[in-house]
Amino acid sequence: MNWRIIVIPATLIPIFVIAIQFDIKLQDVLAIGIIPFVGAVIAMMIKLGLQGIKFAYIAQRYLGKFDSVLKLTGVRVGSEFIKFTTPMFVGAEFIVIYYLHKKGVPPSKSTWIAIMDIVTEVFAGGLLSIMAGVVALIHGAYVVAGVILGTSITVTSLWLVLFFLSSKKTFQVPAVFSKLVKRFGKEKGVKYIEQTNTWMEEVCMMSRKNLRTTESKKVFTVSFLLSLTSWSFYGISFMIIAFGTGYVISIFDSIMAVMGANAIGNLPITIGGSGLAEFGIVAYLNDLDPFNLEIPKGTVAWDAVIGWRIATYYVPIAITWLLLVKLALSKISKPKIP
């Protein structure tokens, strides 16, 4: 975990580069005002809170009231720290699986719950990002639209295909990787491959057992709607910050800009999408040539973008880290879950 704390300063590099390149001073960012800044932070925390509530809902629907909604929500919000500090925003699912395992949940069940959580999240975010890409395409921002659509369609399709195929096909470790692990890992390698294949088979069995039931369809629908709402609050956070700089933007345009930026930030290039998200939101709103980030007068300014990034990324990093350490990684009792 310590290395994640170390890499956080690296995410500040794009912020400093932008500030130097476009002569953005500290007072420019502070001029946004405390109320818009706090408002954006609150919108982002509502977004994370809804993600946590969704996870608690999924877990209790499949496991009963084995843990409190507040605790499960806190664990899920804390798991976002891992997403914030890895390329392509992955890793939170491993934290919730780990937590459920500590609570005595069988691996197949904990993995199924984590998959249901992430698939609905990706599906909702993917649809909004695809909408943003289509809007950019209509407005003639072909390069930006191409990146947004290419990323969002690929990621969303991959998760959905694997999710629904798991109810029809039993996945195993690909033969190429299996041979490599067995070759270099010897007896331990064979053991790890066997354990992984058994775990994947159990997850697919859970999928076949649950995916087409009326209960799971209801869980998927409710979770998807919660995800749409949570992503919408993420989009609204930029509108609040923008108002502080005098730039007026509608709720719809703000959501589309943020989701377009989110799709670009999902490219596995930088930690937490640092630099990519900032570039994405500016390029989206101004239909810019991606190699020319000079912002026309009268449109969104870089100080708003930097303020938004601080409110929705750096402040939540601190909050999610505290929740991660205090809840997900703390010692807990281990009741037996059937």
Buried (B, 14 or more C-beta within 10 A) or exposed (E): EEEBEEEBEEBEEBBEEBBEEBEBEEEBBEBBBEEBBEBBBBBBBBBBBBBBBBBBBBBBBBBEEBBEBEBBBBBBBBBBBBBBBBBBBEBBBEBBBBBBBBBBBBBBBBBBBBBBBBBBBBBBBBBBBBBBBBBBBEEEBEBBBBBBBEBBBEBBEEBBEEBBEBBEEBBBBEEEEBEEBBEEEEEEBBEBBEEBBEEBBBBBBBBBEBBEEEEBEEBBEBBBEBBBBBBBBBBBBBBBBBBBBEBEBEEEBBBBBBBBBBBBBBBEEBBBBBBBBBBBBBBBBBBBEBEEBEBEEEBBBBBBBBBBBBBBBBBBBEBBBBBBEEBBBEEBEEEEBE
